[in-house]
């Protein structure tokens, strides 16, 4: 009976972070939807009031984006990332999504020196140069369609062909499986 109870409580503890996250999401959703419902139900008869509220929401998100762009170490973002980073499954999903957003927004492009094709046997694989040495490159070769995983090669310069793709376009090609 002790083994059964032990496994039972370990199962509950394994799901507890997800349950708490879903509970918190429900609380935030209910709060936001309550505010939105209150605002728009009280202004439903007035087109002008609804338009002003929509403009204020757009201005709020614009100003928030401006603050984040100017001050990348915004305290609210750091606290949020710290909290999300403590939740086991959500932390890995969040970091993957954040890296993907940074790749396509160009913020992560500064980490790469360019897009190259590395010749391995008779095949060419697309990679991203992370460091240049005297006679070789360190090349990150991501997997498709998830560019956050892959492998790192130390490739001789004569086995590397430089591409005219930008880093952002290289990642788009990678994620789209070569279609775009």
Secondary structure, 3 states (H helix, E strand, C coil): CHHHHHHHHHHHHHHHHHHHHHHHHHHHHHHHHHHHHHHHHHCCCCHHHHHHHHHHHHHHHHHHHHHHHHCCCCHHHHHHHHHHHCCHHHHHHHHHHHHHHHHHHCCCHHHCCEEEEEEECCEEEEEEEEEECCCEEEEEEECCCCCCCEEEEEEEHHHEEECCCCHHHHHHHHHCCCCC
